[in-house]
Amino acid sequence: MNQLVRFGVSLDQRLLEEFDRHIKRRRYTNRSEALRDLIRDNLVGQEWDENKETVGTITFVYDHHVRDLAGKLTDIQHDYQGQILSGMHVHLDHDHCLEVLVVKGKGSEIKKVADALVSVKGVKHGKLTMTTTGKSLR
């Protein structure tokens, strides 16, 4: 680990109180770790904005009774096989399925995959969760 540096931060009293409530809700043991996570989250967002190699998950729910939907979703996944590392398919009930895809690549490429899947008629909800390969974080 790199050398730790202490520094002071000036905040509005109400903002600090809200931050402390956030810390308590998230069960952080101290402000420092909460602040480190906020900084890391911002840096991960920059990786996506700068189109660096990133990873994430695409999660979506759909009605498998919709005509040709499963085939369309499979075709899209084959079109982007270079970005999709793995997938999990879950039968939620008689009508609905959940898929979770693990994706890796440049941020813009992964966003294209997510947009292509989530925009298909019959997909009820979908979300891209972006994270980092961890290579550039400390």
N, C-alpha and C positions, 0 to 999 in steps of 0.2 A: 504494500500500500504506500502511496505517496505521503509526504509529510502533511500533517494536518495543520491548518491555519485557522486561527480564531479571528473573527471580525465582528464589528457591531452593526446593528441594523436599527434604524429609527422608523417606527410605525405609529400610525394613529391608534389610540387606545382601543377603539371599537374594532378595528381591523385585527389587532393582536388578540382580542377576546374571541373573535370569530375563528381565527387561526387556532387558538388553544382548544376551542370546541371541536374543530376539525381533527386535531391531534388526538383528542380523547375518543371521538367516534371511530377513528381509524386504528386506535390502540397503539399509537407510537409511544415509545418510552421517553422521548424528549423532542424538543423543537428542532434540534440539529438534524436528526434523521428525517423528519418530515420535510424540512427545507431541502435536504439533499435529494429526496424523491421528487419534489417539485422541479428542481433544477434538471434532474435526469429526464423527467417527462418532457420538459421543454427541449432538451437536446435531442431526444428521440424524434420529436416533431420536426426539428431542423433537418435530421437525416432524411426524413420523407420529403421535405420541401426541396432539399438539395439533390434529390434523386440518387441517393447512395444506396448500396445494397442493404435491404431491410427484410424483415420477416413479419408475418402476421397471420391472422386467421380470418376466414370469411365464413360466417355462420348464417344460414338461411333456413326458413321454414316454408314448405309448400304443400299444396293439396295434390297428392299423386294421382287423383282421378282426373285432373285436367288433361284433356287430350294432347298427346305428344309432348307434354311438359318434361317428363323424365328423360326422354330422348334428346330434347333441346338442351337440357342442363348437362347431359353427358357429352353431347357434341361440343358445347362450349368448353367443358373441362378438358377435352382432348385437344382443342385448339390452343389451350394454354398449358399444356403438359410441362413445358419448360419452367413454369412458375409454381405449379402445384406439386408439393412434395408428398402430401398424404391427405387422405380423406376418411371421414367417418360418417356413416349413414345410420340413422336411428328412426325406427317406426314409433311415432308418438302416440298414435291411435289408429283407428281404422282408415282415416282419411289423410292424416298429416304425417309428413316426414321432416326430419331435421338433418341437415348436412353441415359438417364442419370441415373446412379445408385448411390445411396448413400451407402457406404460400411464402415464397422467397424470391427476391429480385429487386430491381429498382422500384422506388415508390410509385412512379407513374405507371409502370407495367402492372403492378399489383392492383392499383386503383382501377385500371381497365378491366382486369379479370373480375373484380368485385362488381363493377358497374354492369358488365355484360350479364352476370348471373342474376343479380338482384332486380334488374329491369325486365326480366322475362315475365310475361303475363302468366299469372298463377302462383308466382312467388309472393307469399303473404308478407314476409318481413325478412330483411337481410341486413347484415352489418359487417363492416370491415373493422377489425381491431388491429391497430398498428402497434408494432413494437420494434425492437432493435436486435441485431445479431449480438450485441454486447461488446463488439470489438473496440468501439471508440469510447465506451463509458468506463469510468473509474469508480 
